[in-house]
Amino acid sequence: MPENLLKNNNNLEIFYVWENKIKILPENIFESMTKLKKLYLDQNEIQELPPKIFCNLKNLEVLGLSR
């Protein structure tokens, strides 16, 4: 995913990206998504996540990472 793809989506509360063959996520991909409550990354090809990828997601209640 390009780093700036989600840059102007700061009001987004739910984000579904199931089954998109995502392999790599940049560390700052969710940086501006401070209102995000639910993030579904299930059924992708993610092997490793950057250590601070979710640090700005203070409102995150649900995180889906199942394979």
N, C-alpha and C positions, 0 to 999 in steps of 0.2 A: 504494500500500500504506500502511495506517495505520502511524505510527511505532512504536506499542507492540505491534504484531502479534507480533513475535518476542521480546519482552522476557523471557519466562520459559523460553526454549528454550536455555539455556546448555549443555546436554549434547548438543545436536544435532551430528552429524558430517557428514551429507550432507543437502543441501537442493535439491530439484528444483522449479523453477517455470517449466517450459517452456510456451510458447504460452499465456500468461495475459493478453496484451494490456497488460502493465505498461508504463507510459510514464515514470513518475517514481518514484525511490526516495529517501526521506529520508536525509540524511547519517548518521544514527545508527541506521538500521534493523538493522544487524548488530552493533551495539555489544556486546551481551551474549553473542554466539555465539562465544566464545573457543576452543571445541573444534572448530569447523567445519573440515572437511578438503576437502570438495567442494561447490562451489556452481555450480548450473546455471541460468543466466538466459537460455538460448538461446531464440530465436524469439519475442521480445517486441518491444515498440515503444520501447525505451529509446533516446533520442537522446544523452543526456549524463548522466554520473555525477558526483556531488559529489566533490571532490578527495580527501577523506580517508575515503571510504565503507568502504574495506577495511582501514584502519589497525589495527584490533583483531583482525584475523583472522591471528594469528601462525602458526597451524597449517594455513592454506589451502595445498593442494597443486594443486587443479584448479579453474579458473574458466572456465565456459562462457558466452560472450557472442555466439555466432554468430547471424546473422540469417538 
